[in-house]
Amino acid sequence: MTLYSEDKSTALEAMEKAQWLAFAPVVFQASRALRNLGILAAIEKRRLAGITADEMEQECNLSHYGTRVLCESGLAIGLLYFKNDKYFLTKTASFFINDKLTEANSDFVNDICYKGLFDLEKSIVTGKPEGLKTFGDWPTVYQALAELPEQARESWFKFDHYYSDQAFDGVLPLVFSQSPKNILDIGGNTGKFAFQCLSYSPDVKVSIMDLPGQLNMAKQAAIENGNENRMGFIEADILDENLQIPSGFDVIWMSQFLDCFSDEQIISILKRCVNAMNDNDRVCILEPFWDRQRFKASAFSLQMTSLYFTNIANGNSQMYHSEVFAGFVKAAGLETESIHDGIGICHTLLVCRKKQSGK
Ligand SMILES: C[S@@+](CC[C@H](N)C(=O)[O-])C[C@H]1O[C@@H](n2cnc3c(N)ncnc32)[C@H](O)[C@@H]1O
């Protein structure tokens, strides 16, 4: 698929788009205000008849002035249109208030990224997550997760889980095609994938390797749902180069994990996987690669998410292009056995094995 082609826009179209960029933060906050103050919902309730500004003031309990400026911005943004003295919703507005993906993205950008992004330029120059300072003094967001303010934490998990949850159902038959008995989930977070594996197969055991904050959440959840006997919990900082990955797992699973690391760090993690593997073991990597998306909107979301990694998460990782990533797999001494696209809303599964000697 060609996502990007030569620019065929007219000067007027280009000038208009440039103004969208200049006012992008205003567009974003105005859209959220239209949603959060109930204006979009009030109009949606009278989808066919439309609603006057006066009726909206009453229904949303807003001032005449407040209603007017927000609705006028809604016209400019393309969320509203105006006909016979009444406001109506556009299709974009319907997505903005009803689509779960849009909600997860928008809440994540607002609650996690918005303030910190003021220092994006600095992050590019220093290679550090300068925006994370808006929350406190941590080297990466992963040490901070368990301690983020409630609203921010909720939006982080909603974003993360929205993407990976939808992928897990589709991927289980592929992961279990060779009936693994022992799975290691590196970066297993709160245990969602592990618990799905345990429900999928009564014979499998799953160990989670993660930082202490997330590992404790997973352990707690396992105790609550009675799964702790079939699980292992390995507290580890994968960035510690001396940390060896334990052997004895027929599948090493990493979902939305390697995008948390830089080129060199990914190669080091994968090399340590190789050291732990025998020839029958597999590394299964689930990642959203921006170049393997069917739709431009998906690629756009992933490319923008990369800048969250730059500015908030750790300063040196991203959502990767699949060919760049393939270079890491090869450099670590792995070979890709199969590639499965179209998993969940945007993921690709790479099934890798140790490079066979002589190749
Ligand atoms: C983006 S989340 C992915 C979670 C889960 N695998 C999923 O698919 O939703 C990345 C996970 O990697 C963990 N992680 C990040 N840096 C780590 C490190 N240095 N050592 C161990 N785990 C780490 C985080 O705590 C988090 O649980």
The ligand as a MOL file (V3000), in Angstrom:
LIG
                    3D

  0  0  0     0  0            999 V3000
M  V30 BEGIN CTAB
M  V30 COUNTS 27 29 0 0 0
M  V30 BEGIN ATOM
M  V30 1 C 3.0590 -0.5740 26.5460 0
M  V30 2 S 3.0170 -1.6890 27.8760 0 CHG=1
M  V30 3 C 2.4700 -3.1720 27.0920 0
M  V30 4 C 1.7250 -4.0340 28.0080 0
M  V30 5 C 1.1430 -5.3250 27.4730 0
M  V30 6 N 2.1490 -6.2510 27.0350 0
M  V30 7 C 0.1370 -5.0550 26.3880 0
M  V30 8 O 0.2680 -5.6020 25.2880 0
M  V30 9 O -0.8180 -4.3010 26.6440 0 CHG=-1
M  V30 10 C 4.7260 -1.9930 28.1620 0
M  V30 11 C 5.0310 -2.8410 29.3650 0
M  V30 12 O 6.4580 -2.9840 29.4350 0
M  V30 13 C 6.8830 -2.8010 30.7650 0
M  V30 14 N 8.2480 -2.2740 30.7930 0
M  V30 15 C 8.6660 -1.0690 30.3230 0
M  V30 16 N 9.9710 -0.9060 30.5710 0
M  V30 17 C 10.3960 -2.0310 31.2040 0
M  V30 18 C 11.6480 -2.4670 31.7040 0
M  V30 19 N 12.7180 -1.6710 31.6270 0
M  V30 20 N 11.7460 -3.6900 32.2460 0
M  V30 21 C 10.6410 -4.4900 32.3340 0
M  V30 22 N 9.4240 -4.1490 31.8760 0
M  V30 23 C 9.2930 -2.9270 31.3270 0
M  V30 24 C 5.8980 -1.7950 31.3280 0
M  V30 25 O 5.8800 -1.8270 32.7280 0
M  V30 26 C 4.5880 -2.2220 30.6850 0
M  V30 27 O 3.9370 -3.1970 31.4630 0
M  V30 END ATOM
M  V30 BEGIN BOND
M  V30 1 1 1 2
M  V30 2 1 2 3
M  V30 3 1 2 10
M  V30 4 1 3 4
M  V30 5 1 4 5
M  V30 6 1 5 6
M  V30 7 1 5 7
M  V30 8 2 7 8
M  V30 9 1 7 9
M  V30 10 1 10 11
M  V30 11 1 11 12
M  V30 12 1 11 26
M  V30 13 1 12 13
M  V30 14 1 13 14
M  V30 15 1 13 24
M  V30 16 1 14 15
M  V30 17 1 14 23
M  V30 18 2 15 16
M  V30 19 1 16 17
M  V30 20 1 17 18
M  V30 21 2 17 23
M  V30 22 1 18 19
M  V30 23 2 18 20
M  V30 24 1 20 21
M  V30 25 2 21 22
M  V30 26 1 22 23
M  V30 27 1 24 25
M  V30 28 1 24 26
M  V30 29 1 26 27
M  V30 END BOND
M  V30 END CTAB
M  END
